[in-house]
């Protein structure tokens, strides 16, 4: 699945797709509430009102760079709080390669934030050691985000996540720590979008007069465009995350900007009364 923004091509590589299980991540998004948002169905929710979500990486190709944005869960990881995220043996790298992107062809890895489902494939297990999966890539982490998790990964699951998916990149000398508004290349600039995590960042893509926005986890699901105050249980600062949603969606609404989420497909943001709705790209 891919989209173009000017001369930039964006390809989604899915690691895991889920339907439902919303009480865990978005407790307010009950089936009945979701069924009221008709525009979500069928692309973003089932007729019964269950949310469709995915864990995926986005490969962003510019004329000069080949960037992987967010790296999913990874294989062989242990100590995750969600049992199904432990000891995975999925075909993500094979799928990435089959799509035309062997790991050694990637020059940049960019993590919108350092949560478990965005950094897993940063590393893979080789002979009992965690090594960088993308051996020729520089890994770009937000400096604020990195500093936060370096100092706050004390709970056992957080410690495991940091030590198998972040620390090995730092130790291998492959990481660059960035300001949250850094320019990555001619076509891509970061936008600071705190709230889901302290140093969360989104990507603004501009090429040949066209625009795209990779939101990361500013919203986990488009239902949060209609209900800006529906914060996820994973948000570090729910009030800030709601404020960030209003600010970011206001900036990009009612314009031909291709928007792709950290866990949902591409569309366009439209104003809808006091809030917003999301319409599928190309429709
Ligand atoms: Zn996420």
Boltz pocket constraint, residues with backbone or C-beta under 6 A from the ligand:
constraints:
  - pocket:
      binder: B
      contacts: [[A, 115], [A, 117], [A, 118], [A, 217], [A, 262], [A, 263]]
      max_distance: 6.0
